[in-house]
Amino acid sequence: GQSIKTWNNLGAELEHRMETKIPAGIYIVRVTLEEGQIVKKIRVD
């Protein structure tokens, strides 16, 4: 696949919410942390 949106250096806050305008579909979200990576599949309606 291809990258749709990328954010860098978000800080140490517990929660971040970003507004994006992307078409409906299924996306894979990859978050890279100091401890490793988290990969989740999400559905956008």
N, C-alpha and C positions, 0 to 999 in steps of 0.2 A: 504494500500500500504506500501511500504518500502522506506526508505530514500536512495536516490541515491548519493547526494552530500550535504555536510553541511559546511557552513562558519560561523565563530563566530567573533564578535567584529571587524566589518569592518571600524569603525570610523564614523566621521560626514560628510564625503564628500557627495555631492549631487548625484553623479552617480558612480556606480561600474560596471565594466564589467569583467566577469570571463569566461575563455575559458574552456569548458568541452567537452569531447568526449562521447556522449551518443547516443544510437540508435534512429532512427526516431520513433516518436510516440507522444502521448498526455501526458503531464505531469502537475501536480499541483505544483505551486510554492507558498511557504508560507514564508512570511517575517514578523518577529516579531519586532515591534518597541516599544518604551517606551509608545506610545499612543495606542497601540493595535496591531492587526495583519492585514496583507493584504494577501489575497489568490487569485491567478489568475491561470487559466487554459491556458497553452500554447501548441502550436503545433511545433514540431521539424521535419523538412524535411530532 
